[in-house]
Amino acid sequence: MSSRTPSSPLPRSERLALSPVVRRGGQWWLVTGSGSILAKDPTFTGELDRFATAMAAADQAIADLHAQQGEPPTRHPGRQR
């Protein structure tokens, strides 16, 4: 069973790439224009955790490459940190 809450911006939210998935307070939420649904399935949320970790590692690798080349860091559109 899932919980529904009104869709509103909360502090400390992290959107996963350009997806409708947001981590708020350590929990994953599926977000739509009409509300949010808490993701409770441990297999699904585990995959989201692994994907978020991989994305963070890729972002760090790119930032390291830019730093080595003396370039300013780039922002990734659609990603929130």
Stockholm file with secondary structure:
# STOCKHOLM 1.0

chainA/1-81         MSSRTPSSPLPRSERLALSPVVRRGGQWWLVTGSGSILAKDPTFTGELDRFATAMAAADQAIADLHAQQGEPPTRHPGRQR
#=GR chainA/1-81 SS CCCEECCCCCTTEEECTTSSEEEETTEEEEEETTEEEECCCHHHHHHHHHHHHHHHHHHHHHHHHHHHTTCCCCCCTTCCC
#=GC SS_cons        CCCEECCCCCTTEEECTTSSEEEETTEEEEEETTEEEECCCHHHHHHHHHHHHHHHHHHHHHHHHHHHTTCCCCCCTTCCC
//
